Amino acid sequence: MAGSVNRTRRRYQLAAAAPVVAVFAALYVWLVWAMGPTGFSDHYLWAALPIAVLAALWLSTSWLLVHHWWRRDGVRPSMMDGPERLLSSAVATLAEPRRRWGEAMLAELAQVRGRPARWRFALSCARAALSLPLPTRRPVLAIASGVVVAAWAAVSFLVVVTMPGLFFFAVGFVALMGLMVLLLVARGRRLRPAAPTATALVAGAVAASVVALVALEVQLPAAVTVLPPVRAGFLAVMLAGCLWLAVAPPRWMAGGRLAPIAGTGAAVAFALGLLALGVTRVEDGPSIVWLLAAPELTFIIPAFIAAAITRSFRAGVQAGIWTAIAVAPLAYAGGLAGALVEFGTSDRVVLSVGAMPSGFSFAFAVLVLAVIPALGFPFAVIGATVGTRLRDRGAQVGHAVPVAES
């Protein structure tokens, strides 16, 4: 039995590691393709080193996530058979008013004997679950769909006329936001943020990013020109995803206000540090050290605090997620605002490495939007692990002392 459980756990660990390896391998291939034939093999080696380090961090992160998930919930799903897994997956898609019916069907499945009978029962229940009418009345959903389509068409027309460079971004962002609204209406879910202050901060950061992007297009069109579809899609997905996780977080992100407050507080501290770095114009050496160390500290500290106080690994990971969805739009909006202040109405900026076009700052802001969460979140998982173990060890010592005295 133990050998079967260990094999199942290893399969989960390999399944979690496979996409990490695939993503970073594809990233390296793209980087080599972008570099072109340089004639120097050292260039490819130096390009591989940071990707290898980041891949190692994410492989460790995937292992830690699977390890903690397995300790808490992994044995239960590993003991499920095929029919129970199928029905559990179907029940997980149900809206809140229908979930009790799904839980009752799961309890009924436990009484069914025989593999063919269990499969027939699970398939019939899954088919019924997926075909249940939505809890929202159809006219309400139809009205919401009409409003979303009208808003998408209006924004698309307005952007084409006034800011054609942002067409792909505007179309994608508005479409994603409209889809999220329709999902909320269809599932009949009420918006009840766990931490309104943290939710408002992330929503404000996303709004500031959009406003800064529009201002950059209006004042410095040479910096934006036309956003390519890939970059525009990435921006739309990142900003809409941050807003979605803050406004309508899934159930696994619920559980107290400490994690949202700690995560967003650390993100604000990081953004203020970036602002101070730009205002005071620190020399290159200290500024580079700060840029290399600050993302790790920004993620590891709130995750450690949340995990240590609540004695919950999940709370630490939640703090890391809140840090990511807050720091990404804050850093992006700050980068674009800095470009506006620095460049004024010119098209070039002078850095220590020479004169750079204003589009460099815009591209660098997009890079920061992706790199900071990718670099920092593994440290949040590490902080959550350390915080949980230290608190557990302290609890064990506290329980051992009275026993020794008695």
Secondary structure, 3 states (H helix, E strand, C coil): CHHHHHHHHHHHHHHHHHHHHHHHHHHHHHHHHHHCCCCCHHHHHHHHHHHHHHHHHHHHHHHHHHHHHHHHHHHHHHHCCHHHHHHHHHHHCCCHHHHHHHHHHHHHHCCCCCHHHHHHHHHHHHHHHHHCCCCCCHHHHHHHHHHHHHHHHHHHHHHHHHCHHHHHHHHHHHHHHHHHHHHHHHHCCCCCCCCHHHHHHHHHHHHHHHHHHHHHHHHCHHHHCCCCHHHHHHHHHHHHHHHHHHHCCCHHHCCCCHHHHHHHHHHHHHHHHHHHHHHHCCCHHHHHHHHHHHHHHHHHHHHHHHHHHHCCHHHHHHHHHHHHHHHHHHHHHHHHHHHHHHHCCCCEEEECCEEEEHHHHHHHHHHHHHHHHHHHHHHHHHHHHHHHHHHHHHHHHHHHHHHHHC
